[in-house]
Amino acid sequence: MDSRDEKVHLEKDEARAGSTPGTVRYILLISLVLAIAALSLIWIVRAVQAPDDTGGVNDTREAVEQGDVTPQEQPGMQSPAPPPAGNGAS
């Protein structure tokens, strides 16, 4: 403690009555890394175990075939071309 000009000047450790080793920083960093690793592991395992015919275009195609949606409601899904009208073919 230093008293210059009637003011009291304390060091950080004296004012806090202890030291600041920074262990909370390490606990948060380790926890963050473990959380990211756990979620990544869950995502990767589920992706590997998923059937190949699910997701994306396959789900959209299945919904259109079942009549749940129309192709025009699905971006990127092409509807079949209508047959030509009046060409005389029977």
Secondary structure, 3 states (H helix, E strand, C coil): CEEECCEEECCHHHHHCCCCCCHHHHHHHHHHHHHHHHHHHHHHHHHHHCCCCCCCHHHHHHHHHHCCCCHHHCCCCCCCCCCCCCCCCC
